[in-house]
Amino acid sequence: MNATLAASGFMPFVRRNKAILIAVKIALSLALFAYVVAKVSPGNVWATVRPADPQLLAAAAALFLFSSLVGSWLWGRLLRAQGVPIPYRKVASYYFVGLFFNNFLPSNVGGDIARISDAAKHSGRVSPVFSATLMDRLIGVLAIGLLAVIASIVSMPRLRLYGIYAALLLVFLVALGAFLSIFHRRVLTALEWPFRAVGATSVAESIGHLLDDLHGYRSQGGALLAAFLASTVVQVSRIYVHYLVGLSLGVRIAAGYYFIFVPMLAALVSLPISFNGLGIREGASVVLFQLAGLTREQAFTVPFLTYLVSVVISLLGGLIFISRPPRRALAQRLERRRAERALEAGGERRP
């Protein structure tokens, strides 16, 4: 009984204190970011950014755009495997709106919620869309984790970063275990048990539907293979976005460093303790990239400028989002005109 009361009171507590939690995350991010900037000196950072090659920055932006288009296709393929076929044009628009909200909402999953909401309009249930989006995320972690492990093995004779290698291997193994669990429904059932134990049967049933949809991927080997290959293209592209930004700043280090450090940054940024990773990203970057011989200013600037490149591309999603009301109004007006013309044509044909 006490457990049930605790569970029933947890969500209202979270809702009441949501604003406080968001404020704490923003304050933490700003404090960390200010601390890192103070350590590297704003003047030196500007001196590092000022001579950046605009052509290489444009190439980085184009590569990020390409990776997002591939990511849109990947998500659409997983949606089709769940019986939710959506035209690529719409999938891409939903995906870019999600990118926009990921960068401008104080939550690491705000963009996912936005694209789930959009795609759910094409399905009778939210569960298959949610499961496709969750699978998209999981395969992404699996792909970048595998790339990092391979890079670690190649780099190990030259770079004795054993703690980082162990952390990357752990992330990969956890993602692999989570991925393999979808093929075993009994393993997934264990995720329902805590909710049933506290009497939250409706939550357990909703989770059960989601897990059923995930388990359905066991017969979609072709879709999973295509998704993994596409996700690998996305992750390699985004690692090379960092590499191109580094080249634009005059940083000349082996690409292997990026294959090791970028996955570490991605894992840290995904932790729900900051505002979209602000402060965490920059602090960790200074520590990691200095190991590759970069100055503090370069180590700070490369990932931060890469983040700004992603923000610029994600603004396309913002434009798509704000253009929706006028486009809907225009579509409704055109539909009314077609209906009126059909009625007029029908009246003219009458004797």
PyMOL commands that set and color helices and strands:
alter all, ss='L'
color gray80, all
select helices_A, chain A and resi 2-16+18-40+42-49+54-81+88-104+110-122+127-155+162-181+185-189+193-197+201-219+221-248+255-269+280-290+296-322+324-349
alter helices_A, ss='H'
color red, helices_A
deselect
rebuild
show_as cartoon
